[in-house]
Amino acid sequence: MRRSPLTVAAVILLLLPIAGCASKASKGGPEAALASAQGQAQLPPVKFSTTPRLTSGPYAGRGDVERFIDRMQAKGYTRPELVGIFSRVRPDDWIIEYMNRQWRPSSGPNGAWTRYRSRHITSDMLAKGTAFWSQHEAALERASKQYGVPPEYIVAIIGIETKWGGYMGKHRIIDALATLAFDYPRRADYFSDELENFLVMARQEGFDAFQPVGSFAGAMGYGQFMPSSYLAYAVDFDGDGHRDLWDKEDAIGSVAHYFQQHGWKTGEPVAVRVSSASPAGLETGFKTSYPVSRLNAMGFRAPVSLPESERVSLLELDAAGGYEYWFGFNNFQTITKYNKSTYYAMTVHQLAQSLRARHGGRYVAWLAPDAVRAG
């Protein structure tokens, strides 16, 4: 039988009134009308995502940044807040270039230690350090009494790190940390954690995350604490209710607390220079650990009598005129927790001793409860 040409049109005409009536009677809109017309169960409404995404700024469209934003929502931030923050963050290309420069150790001896020391222990540094000590003597003595760390080492750390506030860095902290977290893969995990800690710190203290400036690596304040160190070791030493790394008194207490928590032993020595000998293949550096008896047997002699069972590190300094050798004690190891460098820790130690001498004290490097002190 031949199909009537009006059949399709008739079906359409029949459906149109039904759909129209259903759309008026149903709150489901066109979907409900279509379901009614087809005699099927109502379809679920179409869902559109309302989750804000990062759509502006240099980090827009970056999956790693979006994942970090997701992660930070567990730290008290909302996604809209974080999207707003990261739309304003700007990577710093100079930081990546600096981090990528390859350090090549030079063959020695060539006086590298002498040059390093001369940059940090100068007449100007001693004058400024002495002035800082005099200006903040009460806070330094209180910190020393509370945490067991001599004032000269607190002063020396702040001096080496920032010249007692003369230079605390010029990089916006959030930009520096984001740059290293998202564009420096070799240490991305570490700096992602530091970026997280910085944002937690900003929330705790109630400051604008875009205001603080510091080092290219995100270190802050007089003592150049990383955010993780702030959360773990910064103290409110002036009692104003805030742990403020840019406040001298809080910085003094925080450095002393950091040393205490990293194993500083009150009254024990830091380092002692020993008579020259050849290490004869022994590894040197602050990470080494040898019994004094073994080093004595190889010809190293300290100017004080030390228990033969005591363990020390054997330090080698490339000084002008030849290598110097030192024994490093527990407190030397504590200084290296601040910066993992033999030269850094030795500079702190020698600057501290020079400052102590200028402040009217005496050289105390050898003092140890179990050592027989040389006359």
Secondary structure, DSSP 8 states (H G I E B T S, - for coil): ----TTHHHHHHHHHHHHHHHHHHH-TTTHHHHHHHHHT----------------SSTTTT-HHHHHHHHHHGGGT--HHHHHHHHTT----HHHHHHHHS------S-S-HHHHHHHHHS-HHHHHHHHHHHHHTHHHHHHHHHHH---HHHHHHHHHHHHTTTT----EEHHHHHHHHHHH-GGGHHHHHHHHHHHHHHHHHHT--TTS-EE-TT--BTTTTB-HHHHHHH---TT-SS---TTSHHHHHHHHHHHHHHTT--TT---EEEE-----TT---STT--EEHHHHHHTT---SSB--TT-EEEEEEEEETTEEEEEEE-HHHHHHHTTS--HHHHHHHHHHHHHHHHHTT----TT--TTSB---
